[in-house]
Amino acid sequence: MENFIAFTIKHLLQFGAMPNLNLLKFFAVSTLLLLILFSVNIFGQNAQVSRCDEEDYDKQIAEATKGIEFSAYNLQAYLKRGRAFFYKGKYDEALEDFQKAIAINPMESKAYYYRGYIYSGWANYDKAIEQFTTAIELNSEYVEALYERGGSYDFKKEFKLAFEDFNKMIALNPDHAFLAYYGRGKMHSKLGNYKETLKDWNKAIEILTKEINSSLKDVCTYNNYLQRGLIYDVSNNVRQALADYNKSIELKKMIIRLTIIARNFI
């Protein structure tokens, strides 16, 4: 979470001409989302129930490697191992696996997306844009790729193209386009259009506030269903236990979506 906070401060400090109150409000709301999503035992319940399971990337790498040894054309194994390498910071190994995935299936948009993300992190924005563009051509609703390509255009000071990508994101999903409104507002600020910046950032705050309120309700309800299912389970009431487990799974999917939003800042 320290990485997210540092990221937020770094980007918000770029807008020194903006009203400080609005910046602080934006930062406070954004940080609150992370606190909600990643706090352990947030409702005073058992930490093993409340905490999101951490992915064991070493285990994923080992499992994927076995799959590749069994079949050199195992697309999903290359994607899984590449993703694990990516999150471990082993970018050269990740690039190699994503390239092998593309060799197996040139239509695999996720492989191009992750390659673009790596190139962007290396400040090779031309290559990043090339990869993100291919991912978007394969999946026109790939909002993560649109956001990252917009960010790469931003770093290249190609603001018009960045605007286009953020606008596409908003058109695809206006009710959950927090990142798009944030990115577009950032472009407005760099061009001195502070009134438009405020308008977009106010919208981003509105969306994020709704997500926070929803996440509080969802996390609490998720825990309630899960723990009641555990009680039914130990009481040998299999039917009710399964019903509660299934409901908790549905709610957790909603929580994961918010976690993905937060992870985009890391």
KOLTIDO-980497 format. One record per residue (C-alpha): x, y, z; residue number from 1. Coordinates in pm, 1 decimal. Example, Ala and Ser with C-alpha at 12.3 -4.5 7.8 and 13.67 -1.06 7.14 Angstrom:
NODE, xx, yy, zz, k
NODE, 1230.0, -450.0, 780.0, 1 $
NODE, 1367.0, -106.0, 714.0, 2 $
//
This chain:
NODE, xx, yy, zz, k
NODE, 0.0, 0.0, 0.0, 1 $
NODE, 299.7, 229.1, 52.5, 2 $
NODE, 359.1, 210.3, -323.6, 3 $
NODE, 3.9, 327.0, -392.5, 4 $
NODE, 29.8, 620.7, -153.0, 5 $
NODE, 362.8, 725.8, -303.0, 6 $
NODE, 209.7, 699.4, -650.8, 7 $
NODE, -88.4, 911.6, -551.6, 8 $
NODE, 123.2, 1181.0, -387.5, 9 $
NODE, 360.4, 1191.2, -685.3, 10 $
NODE, 76.5, 1244.8, -932.2, 11 $
NODE, -120.5, 1488.1, -722.3, 12 $
NODE, 185.7, 1707.1, -661.2, 13 $
NODE, 204.3, 1762.5, -1036.2, 14 $
NODE, -107.0, 1977.9, -1005.7, 15 $
NODE, 26.3, 2253.4, -782.2, 16 $
NODE, -199.0, 2509.2, -947.7, 17 $
NODE, -506.5, 2317.0, -843.1, 18 $
NODE, -698.2, 2401.1, -522.7, 19 $
NODE, -529.0, 2218.8, -235.5, 20 $
NODE, -861.3, 2126.8, -75.8, 21 $
NODE, -970.1, 1929.5, -380.0, 22 $
NODE, -635.3, 1750.1, -395.6, 23 $
NODE, -652.0, 1655.6, -31.1, 24 $
NODE, -1009.1, 1531.7, -71.2, 25 $
NODE, -909.6, 1321.0, -371.7, 26 $
NODE, -609.0, 1178.5, -187.1, 27 $
NODE, -810.4, 1106.7, 126.9, 28 $
NODE, -1085.4, 922.5, -60.1, 29 $
NODE, -833.7, 722.6, -266.5, 30 $
NODE, -635.9, 623.1, 42.4, 31 $
NODE, -957.0, 528.4, 221.9, 32 $
NODE, -1042.0, 283.9, -56.5, 33 $
NODE, -709.0, 110.3, -5.6, 34 $
NODE, -755.2, 97.8, 368.5, 35 $
NODE, -1096.0, -60.5, 320.9, 36 $
NODE, -977.8, -314.6, 67.4, 37 $
NODE, -657.3, -423.2, 238.7, 38 $
NODE, -723.2, -383.1, 610.4, 39 $
NODE, -692.8, -701.8, 808.9, 40 $
NODE, -976.5, -792.0, 1045.3, 41 $
NODE, -1156.4, -467.6, 950.5, 42 $
NODE, -1484.0, -574.7, 1111.3, 43 $
NODE, -1322.6, -721.8, 1421.6, 44 $
NODE, -1381.5, -1072.7, 1290.8, 45 $
NODE, -1136.6, -1356.9, 1255.6, 46 $
NODE, -844.1, -1239.6, 1040.9, 47 $
NODE, -836.6, -1570.6, 856.5, 48 $
NODE, -1189.3, -1504.9, 734.4, 49 $
NODE, -1155.6, -1129.7, 663.5, 50 $
NODE, -815.9, -1122.4, 495.5, 51 $
NODE, -798.5, -1179.9, 120.4, 52 $
NODE, -582.3, -1479.3, 43.8, 53 $
NODE, -237.6, -1383.1, -84.2, 54 $
NODE, -126.8, -1542.7, -405.6, 55 $
NODE, 174.4, -1767.1, -375.1, 56 $
NODE, 358.8, -1675.2, -692.8, 57 $
NODE, 640.6, -1922.6, -636.8, 58 $
NODE, 384.2, -2199.9, -616.9, 59 $
NODE, 215.7, -2072.9, -934.1, 60 $
NODE, 548.8, -2069.8, -1114.6, 61 $
NODE, 620.5, -2426.7, -1007.0, 62 $
NODE, 274.8, -2547.8, -1111.5, 63 $
NODE, 289.7, -2369.3, -1446.7, 64 $
NODE, 639.0, -2503.9, -1514.2, 65 $
NODE, 512.3, -2858.4, -1465.0, 66 $
NODE, 232.1, -2786.9, -1710.9, 67 $
NODE, 480.9, -2657.0, -1966.2, 68 $
NODE, 705.6, -2959.4, -1917.6, 69 $
NODE, 405.6, -3178.9, -1987.6, 70 $
NODE, 313.2, -2979.0, -2300.0, 71 $
NODE, 524.3, -2708.4, -2461.4, 72 $
NODE, 205.4, -2566.4, -2618.0, 73 $
NODE, 24.2, -2505.3, -2289.9, 74 $
NODE, -95.5, -2148.0, -2344.7, 75 $
NODE, -255.7, -2101.8, -2003.4, 76 $
NODE, 56.6, -2229.1, -1826.7, 77 $
NODE, 272.9, -1968.5, -2001.1, 78 $
NODE, 23.1, -1694.8, -1914.6, 79 $
NODE, 5.0, -1808.7, -1552.9, 80 $
NODE, 381.7, -1829.6, -1512.0, 81 $
NODE, 437.3, -1501.0, -1695.2, 82 $
NODE, 187.9, -1327.4, -1469.4, 83 $
NODE, 353.9, -1473.4, -1158.8, 84 $
NODE, 696.7, -1361.2, -1281.7, 85 $
NODE, 548.0, -1018.9, -1350.8, 86 $
NODE, 417.3, -973.6, -996.8, 87 $
NODE, 747.2, -1097.6, -853.1, 88 $
NODE, 927.8, -829.1, -1051.6, 89 $
NODE, 1105.7, -1076.3, -1280.0, 90 $
NODE, 1018.6, -885.9, -1594.9, 91 $
NODE, 1264.4, -1047.3, -1836.7, 92 $
NODE, 1128.4, -1392.2, -1753.3, 93 $
NODE, 772.1, -1259.0, -1776.3, 94 $
NODE, 835.5, -1107.9, -2120.2, 95 $
NODE, 974.2, -1438.9, -2242.8, 96 $
NODE, 670.0, -1631.9, -2124.5, 97 $
NODE, 424.4, -1381.3, -2270.8, 98 $
NODE, 609.7, -1396.4, -2600.9, 99 $
NODE, 579.2, -1776.9, -2599.0, 100 $
NODE, 208.0, -1740.3, -2526.1, 101 $
NODE, 174.3, -1510.8, -2827.3, 102 $
NODE, 362.5, -1761.8, -3042.6, 103 $
NODE, 106.6, -2025.4, -2942.6, 104 $
NODE, -192.5, -1792.4, -2987.2, 105 $
NODE, -130.3, -1452.1, -3151.1, 106 $
NODE, -487.2, -1352.4, -3055.7, 107 $
NODE, -420.2, -1364.5, -2678.1, 108 $
NODE, -479.8, -1003.1, -2570.9, 109 $
NODE, -364.2, -1048.0, -2210.7, 110 $
NODE, -11.7, -1136.6, -2320.1, 111 $
NODE, 18.8, -812.0, -2516.4, 112 $
NODE, -126.2, -615.5, -2225.0, 113 $
NODE, 129.2, -744.0, -1975.5, 114 $
NODE, 413.3, -688.6, -2222.8, 115 $
NODE, 294.6, -330.6, -2264.5, 116 $
NODE, 279.2, -285.6, -1888.3, 117 $
NODE, 641.9, -400.2, -1855.9, 118 $
NODE, 765.0, -172.6, -2134.9, 119 $
NODE, 575.8, 117.3, -1976.7, 120 $
NODE, 750.0, 50.6, -1645.4, 121 $
NODE, 1081.3, 66.0, -1831.2, 122 $
NODE, 976.1, 403.6, -1980.0, 123 $
NODE, 980.1, 253.2, -2329.9, 124 $
NODE, 648.9, 414.6, -2415.5, 125 $
NODE, 660.7, 354.2, -2790.7, 126 $
NODE, 685.1, -21.5, -2738.6, 127 $
NODE, 427.9, -5.0, -2461.1, 128 $
NODE, 178.4, 173.3, -2686.6, 129 $
NODE, 241.1, -80.7, -2960.0, 130 $
NODE, 159.3, -368.2, -2723.7, 131 $
NODE, -144.6, -199.4, -2569.3, 132 $
NODE, -277.0, -113.4, -2914.9, 133 $
NODE, -257.9, -475.8, -3022.4, 134 $
NODE, -439.9, -582.1, -2704.7, 135 $
NODE, -714.1, -325.9, -2775.2, 136 $
NODE, -742.9, -433.8, -3140.1, 137 $
NODE, -802.6, -787.9, -3016.1, 138 $
NODE, -1043.6, -675.2, -2743.1, 139 $
NODE, -1202.9, -334.4, -2803.7, 140 $
NODE, -1345.3, -329.9, -2447.6, 141 $
NODE, -1012.4, -393.0, -2275.4, 142 $
NODE, -1040.4, -93.1, -2039.4, 143 $
NODE, -717.2, -169.5, -1854.0, 144 $
NODE, -524.5, -155.2, -2180.6, 145 $
NODE, -700.0, 169.7, -2275.0, 146 $
NODE, -603.1, 324.5, -1942.3, 147 $
NODE, -240.6, 215.7, -1965.2, 148 $
NODE, -211.9, 329.6, -2327.1, 149 $
NODE, -359.8, 664.7, -2226.2, 150 $
NODE, -97.5, 688.0, -1954.1, 151 $
NODE, 179.3, 612.6, -2203.5, 152 $
NODE, 47.3, 882.7, -2436.5, 153 $
NODE, 48.9, 1115.8, -2135.6, 154 $
NODE, 419.3, 1052.0, -2071.6, 155 $
NODE, 488.2, 1120.6, -2440.6, 156 $
NODE, 287.8, 1444.8, -2408.0, 157 $
NODE, 47.5, 1325.1, -2676.3, 158 $
NODE, -248.7, 1455.6, -2480.8, 159 $
NODE, -505.2, 1438.0, -2760.9, 160 $
NODE, -452.3, 1063.1, -2795.9, 161 $
NODE, -464.1, 1020.5, -2418.0, 162 $
NODE, -798.6, 1207.0, -2412.5, 163 $
NODE, -934.7, 967.3, -2674.9, 164 $
NODE, -847.2, 661.3, -2466.9, 165 $
NODE, -995.7, 800.3, -2146.2, 166 $
NODE, -1311.0, 903.1, -2333.7, 167 $
NODE, -1343.4, 549.4, -2471.2, 168 $
NODE, -1318.7, 410.4, -2117.8, 169 $
NODE, -1595.2, 641.3, -1998.3, 170 $
NODE, -1815.4, 545.7, -2293.3, 171 $
NODE, -1767.0, 175.1, -2217.0, 172 $
NODE, -1855.3, 195.3, -1847.6, 173 $
NODE, -1945.9, 546.2, -1724.1, 174 $
NODE, -2065.9, 431.1, -1381.6, 175 $
NODE, -1731.2, 271.7, -1289.2, 176 $
NODE, -1486.2, 487.6, -1485.5, 177 $
NODE, -1302.2, 628.8, -1183.9, 178 $
NODE, -958.6, 582.4, -1345.9, 179 $
NODE, -1075.9, 734.8, -1674.1, 180 $
NODE, -1213.4, 1048.3, -1507.0, 181 $
NODE, -896.2, 1076.1, -1301.3, 182 $
NODE, -677.2, 1039.3, -1611.4, 183 $
NODE, -882.1, 1280.0, -1820.2, 184 $
NODE, -881.9, 1535.4, -1540.7, 185 $
NODE, -506.3, 1505.3, -1526.4, 186 $
NODE, -486.2, 1587.1, -1898.2, 187 $
NODE, -710.6, 1890.6, -1851.1, 188 $
NODE, -484.6, 2012.5, -1571.0, 189 $
NODE, -171.7, 1986.2, -1783.7, 190 $
NODE, -343.4, 2196.4, -2049.8, 191 $
NODE, -451.6, 2455.3, -1793.9, 192 $
NODE, -823.1, 2364.7, -1815.5, 193 $
NODE, -870.2, 2363.0, -1438.4, 194 $
NODE, -1249.3, 2398.3, -1451.3, 195 $
NODE, -1270.3, 2077.2, -1655.1, 196 $
NODE, -1018.8, 1911.8, -1420.0, 197 $
NODE, -1240.7, 1986.5, -1122.2, 198 $
NODE, -1543.0, 1854.7, -1307.9, 199 $
NODE, -1371.3, 1524.1, -1391.8, 200 $
NODE, -1213.1, 1480.8, -1050.7, 201 $
NODE, -1542.0, 1554.8, -876.2, 202 $
NODE, -1696.2, 1279.2, -1087.0, 203 $
NODE, -1407.5, 1046.7, -997.8, 204 $
NODE, -1463.1, 1120.3, -628.2, 205 $
NODE, -1837.2, 1056.7, -666.7, 206 $
NODE, -1776.7, 717.5, -829.9, 207 $
NODE, -1507.8, 619.3, -580.4, 208 $
NODE, -1727.0, 715.7, -285.0, 209 $
NODE, -2004.8, 490.6, -416.4, 210 $
NODE, -1753.2, 207.6, -460.7, 211 $
NODE, -1635.4, 252.9, -101.5, 212 $
NODE, -1988.7, 246.3, 38.2, 213 $
NODE, -2066.6, -59.2, -171.4, 214 $
NODE, -1746.9, -235.6, -68.1, 215 $
NODE, -1819.2, -181.5, 301.5, 216 $
NODE, -2159.8, -343.1, 261.5, 217 $
NODE, -2029.9, -622.1, 38.2, 218 $
NODE, -1736.7, -714.6, 262.6, 219 $
NODE, -1956.5, -723.9, 570.3, 220 $
NODE, -2228.3, -929.6, 398.8, 221 $
NODE, -1965.4, -1160.5, 243.7, 222 $
NODE, -1822.4, -1235.0, 588.9, 223 $
NODE, -2168.8, -1294.3, 733.3, 224 $
NODE, -2261.1, -1549.6, 466.3, 225 $
NODE, -1922.7, -1719.0, 490.9, 226 $
NODE, -1929.2, -1755.2, 868.3, 227 $
NODE, -2292.1, -1869.7, 871.7, 228 $
NODE, -2199.4, -2125.4, 606.9, 229 $
NODE, -1921.5, -2251.4, 832.8, 230 $
NODE, -2173.4, -2296.1, 1115.5, 231 $
NODE, -2413.3, -2484.9, 887.1, 232 $
NODE, -2117.4, -2691.9, 767.3, 233 $
NODE, -2006.9, -2809.8, 1111.8, 234 $
NODE, -2374.8, -2870.7, 1194.0, 235 $
NODE, -2396.5, -3108.1, 893.2, 236 $
NODE, -2656.0, -2888.5, 724.1, 237 $
NODE, -2497.8, -2933.1, 381.7, 238 $
NODE, -2774.5, -2769.0, 178.2, 239 $
NODE, -2771.7, -2442.3, 374.3, 240 $
NODE, -2392.3, -2443.8, 394.1, 241 $
NODE, -2362.2, -2468.1, 14.9, 242 $
NODE, -2617.8, -2191.4, -34.9, 243 $
NODE, -2426.7, -1955.3, 194.3, 244 $
NODE, -2089.1, -2049.9, 43.9, 245 $
NODE, -2221.1, -1979.2, -306.3, 246 $
NODE, -2358.1, -1642.1, -197.1, 247 $
NODE, -2027.5, -1547.2, -35.7, 248 $
NODE, -1846.7, -1638.4, -360.4, 249 $
NODE, -2075.6, -1405.0, -558.5, 250 $
NODE, -2004.4, -1119.4, -319.0, 251 $
NODE, -1631.4, -1184.7, -318.4, 252 $
NODE, -1625.5, -1142.1, -696.8, 253 $
NODE, -1754.8, -788.8, -644.5, 254 $
NODE, -1485.9, -724.3, -382.4, 255 $
NODE, -1216.4, -855.5, -616.6, 256 $
NODE, -1325.8, -605.6, -882.0, 257 $
NODE, -1255.7, -322.0, -636.4, 258 $
NODE, -923.8, -479.3, -542.4, 259 $
NODE, -823.7, -477.2, -909.6, 260 $
NODE, -899.2, -104.5, -926.3, 261 $
NODE, -671.2, -47.0, -630.1, 262 $
NODE, -398.9, -272.7, -770.0, 263 $
NODE, -384.8, -59.0, -1084.0, 264 $
NODE, -219.7, 211.0, -876.2, 265 $
NODE, 65.3, -10.3, -752.5, 266 $
//
